[in-house]
């Protein structure tokens, strides 16, 4: 039995979970999320808990048991608390500004990069003197936040010599020494 899959999911008050035709809908204070699940996985909603069970012991059903438990748990967490992802821009002249869901990034190229954030997410930027500019992504969909944050990071990945680039807040960049100065 899957260790992750057999653990019940606790449902906080104010969250409703409905299952119809293998589509799970989670409604909460922050919004609504839906996820299609495999027909081999069934959901039982009891008082304040959700249990996932698999129809058979096939390798496919076993592998998806824990996956769907994690996805549904992330959906419940998203509609109750939401998710936040912070990105830092490290480099001289690197800037970030936003107008609504349009993010304008100056990352050392000859032109600014205009990046449109999906409407499901909220973006904000912070610029404080003496600190690196920050881009803050907020939303209820963990997968979407991670995907958008990874796309922004891929515009200028942190390089190992000076550490310049877009990085996640708190991310460790392994540094290289560079050329040896005169032998």
C-alpha positions in Angstrom: 0.0 0.0 0.0 1.2 3.5 -0.8 2.4 5.3 2.3 1.4 8.6 0.9 -1.9 7.4 -0.6 -3.2 5.6 2.5 -2.9 8.7 4.7 -6.3 10.5 5.1 -6.6 14.1 4.0 -8.0 16.4 6.7 -10.6 18.8 5.5 -10.7 22.2 7.2 -14.1 23.8 7.9 -15.3 25.9 5.0 -14.0 23.5 2.3 -16.3 21.4 0.2 -15.2 18.5 -1.9 -17.4 17.0 -4.6 -16.7 14.1 -7.0 -18.6 13.7 -10.3 -17.6 11.6 -13.3 -13.9 11.3 -12.0 -13.6 15.0 -11.6 -12.8 16.3 -8.1 -14.0 19.9 -7.3 -12.6 21.7 -4.2 -14.3 24.9 -3.1 -12.9 27.1 -0.4 -12.6 30.7 0.8 -10.0 31.6 -1.8 -11.6 30.0 -4.9 -12.4 26.7 -6.7 -10.0 24.1 -8.2 -10.8 21.0 -10.3 -8.8 17.9 -11.0 -9.6 14.9 -13.1 -8.6 11.7 -11.5 -8.0 8.2 -12.8 -11.0 5.8 -12.8 -8.9 3.3 -10.8 -8.8 5.7 -7.8 -12.0 6.3 -5.8 -12.6 9.0 -3.2 -14.6 8.7 0.1 -15.6 11.9 1.8 -16.3 11.3 5.5 -16.7 13.7 8.4 -13.8 16.1 8.0 -11.6 13.5 6.1 -11.0 12.3 2.6 -9.7 8.8 1.9 -8.5 7.6 -1.4 -8.7 3.9 -2.4 -7.5 2.1 -5.5 -9.6 -0.5 -7.4 -6.8 -3.0 -7.9 -3.1 -3.7 -7.1 -1.7 -3.0 -10.6 1.5 -1.0 -10.9 -0.3 1.8 -12.6 -3.0 2.1 -9.8 -0.3 1.9 -7.1 1.7 4.7 -8.7 -1.3 7.0 -9.1 -2.6 6.4 -5.6 -0.1 8.7 -3.8 -0.1 11.1 -6.7 -3.8 11.9 -6.5 -3.7 12.1 -2.7 -1.0 14.7 -3.0 -2.8 16.7 -5.7 -6.0 16.8 -3.8 -4.2 17.8 -0.6 -2.5 20.6 -2.5 -5.9 21.7 -3.8 -7.3 21.9 -0.3 -4.2 23.8 1.0 -4.5 26.2 -2.0 -8.2 27.1 -1.5 -7.7 27.6 2.3 -4.3 29.3 2.6 -3.0 29.9 -1.0 0.5 29.6 -2.2 3.3 32.2 -2.6 6.5 32.0 -4.6 9.2 34.7 -4.3 11.9 35.3 -6.9 15.0 37.5 -6.5 16.7 39.4 -9.3 20.5 39.4 -8.6 22.6 41.7 -10.8 23.5 45.3 -11.5 20.7 47.1 -13.2 18.2 44.2 -12.9 14.7 45.6 -12.3 11.1 44.4 -12.1 7.9 46.4 -12.3 4.3 45.3 -12.8 1.1 46.9 -14.0 -1.7 44.5 -13.2 -0.6 41.1 -14.5 2.0 42.4 -16.9 5.5 42.0 -15.5 8.3 44.2 -17.0 11.7 42.7 -16.4 15.1 44.4 -17.1 17.6 41.5 -17.0 20.7 42.9 -18.6 19.6 42.4 -22.2 19.3 45.2 -24.8 15.5 45.2 -24.3 13.1 44.7 -21.4 11.2 41.5 -21.2 7.4 41.8 -21.0 5.9 38.8 -19.3 2.2 38.2 -19.1 1.1 36.4 -15.8 -2.0 34.2 -16.0 -5.1 35.8 -14.7 -5.4 33.2 -11.9 -2.3 34.5 -10.2 -1.5 37.8 -8.6 1.9 39.4 -9.1 3.6 42.1 -7.1 7.1 43.6 -7.2 9.3 45.0 -4.4 12.3 47.2 -4.8 14.1 48.4 -1.7 17.4 50.3 -1.6 20.4 48.0 -0.9 18.4 44.9 -1.6 17.7 42.8 -4.7 14.4 43.4 -6.5 11.8 40.8 -5.8 8.9 39.3 -7.8 6.1 37.8 -5.6 3.6 35.4 -7.2 0.4 34.5 -5.3 -2.4 32.1 -6.1 -4.3 29.0 -5.2 -2.9 26.6 -7.8 0.5 25.2 -6.7 1.3 23.7 -10.1 0.6 27.0 -12.0 2.6 29.1 -9.5 5.6 26.7 -9.9 5.3 26.6 -13.7 5.2 30.5 -14.0 8.0 30.9 -11.5 10.2 28.4 -13.4 9.4 30.2 -16.7 10.4 33.6 -15.2 13.6 32.0 -13.8 14.4 30.5 -17.2 14.6 34.0 -18.7 18.0 34.5 -17.0 19.1 31.5 -14.9 21.6 32.2 -12.2 25.2 31.7 -13.5 27.8 30.0 -11.3 30.6 32.6 -11.5 29.1 35.8 -10.3 25.7 34.4 -9.2 23.8 36.9 -11.4 20.3 36.0 -12.6 16.8 35.3 -11.4 16.6 32.9 -8.5 14.1 31.6 -6.0 14.3 33.3 -2.6 16.7 31.3 -0.4 18.0 29.2 -3.4 21.7 28.2 -3.0 23.8 28.7 -6.1 27.0 26.7 -6.2 29.8 29.1 -7.1 32.8 28.4 -9.3 36.3 29.9 -8.9 36.8 31.1 -12.5 40.2 31.4 -14.1 43.3 31.1 -12.0 45.1 34.4 -11.9 48.6 34.0 -13.5 50.6 30.8 -12.8 
